[in-house]
Amino acid sequence: MKTSIAALICGIIFGLGLTISEMVNPARVIGFLDITGEWDLTLMLVMGSALIVTVIGFPLITRKAHPLLAEKFSLPTKTELDLPLISGAVLFGIGWGLAGLCPGPALAGLASLNPAVFLFVAAMVAGQFIGIRLEKALA
Amino acid sequence: MIEPNVAGGVIGGALIGISSVLMLLLLGRITGIAGILTGVITWNKADGLPWRAAFVIGLVLGAVLYQVFVGPLPMDMQAGTPVLIIAGLLVGMGTRLGSGCTSGHGVCGIARRSPRSFASTATFMAVAVATVFVTRHLLS
């Protein structure tokens, strides 16, 4: 229960971050990616600002024996630069460049009740299921 | 150049960072939205379904609060229906195979100095820039 309430609050903060920064707006994202067009550096400010907080905060936290509401840290353990990692990043990059939406802004954007966002999220969920199938086939 | 949203970008980015730091401090988890979503859609009760669902609900609630207190969500869609479907499929498949997205790799993974996250972020950024170059400048 405590972890769910904590995650709910963190989700709200994240959702506010994505909206206040306008990262829910595909025009802002495509504007950043369009480096030879009319460039919009907002995304760089968002990522830079977020990274300042995480780069300082993360090492201070992982020094602790365990998180406050859980027995242990659950961090990714893979270190290998393998084909699924890179091919996945390529597919994601194409999709992100086509729509200007990545998972966070797409989910937060559902609050707009814009049918186009619901369509994108439905396709993204279907894509994740296809991805899970592919992972099983490759493993 | 398009006028950047400097204040919104810096404040919003800091909130994203604070949320990620709190998730690590409290739950010991990486705030990767793609991964959190996978746990919800597969209804994986063995791997923290309640907190994952709560985070996604919070994400939408945050945007609802923005609409209540600030104004309509700024969302100018840049693609038509067929392209949105293809893009959504690619984002879903890619984030699954590639173990993460802009938040998990771009914000959290880089802070963990994960080589996989550096490689992923550099790759999806470069590919997305190339994609926009093709669609905005070569095809139109």
Interface residues (C-beta under 8 A of the other chain):
Chain A: M1 T3 S4 I5 A6 A7 L8 I9 C10 G11 I12 I13 F14 G15 L16 G17 L18 T19 I20 S21 E22 M23 V24 N25 P26 A27 R28 I30 G31 L33 D34 I35 T36 G37 E38 W39 D40 L41 T42 L43 L45 V46 M47 G48 S49 A50 L51 I52 V53 T54 V55 G57 F58 I61 T62 H66 P67 L68 L69 A70 K72 F73 S74 L75 P76 K78 T79 E80 L81 P84 L85 I86 S87 G88 A89 V90 L91 F92 G93 I94 G95 W96 G97 L98 A99 G100 L101 C102 P103 G104 A106 L107 A108 G109 L110 A111 S112 N114 A116 V117 L119 F120 V121 A122 A123 M124 V125 A126 G127 Q128 F129 I130 G131 I132 L134 E135
Chain B: M1 I2 P4 N5 V6 G8 G9 V10 I11 G12 G13 A14 L15 I16 G17 I18 S19 S20 V21 L22 M23 L24 L25 L26 L27 G28 R29 I30 T31 I33 A34 L37 T38 I41 T42 G48 P50 W51 R52 A53 A54 F55 V56 I57 G58 L59 V60 L61 G62 A63 V64 L65 Y66 Q67 V70 P72 L73 P74 M75 D76 M77 Q78 A79 T81 V83 L84 I85 I86 A87 G88 L89 L90 V91 G92 M93 G94 T95 R96 L97 G98 S99 C101 T102 S103 H105 G106 V107 C108 G109 I110 A111 R112 S114 P115 R116 A119 S120 T121 T123 F124 M125 A126 V127 A128 V129 A130 T131 V132 F133 T135 R136 H137
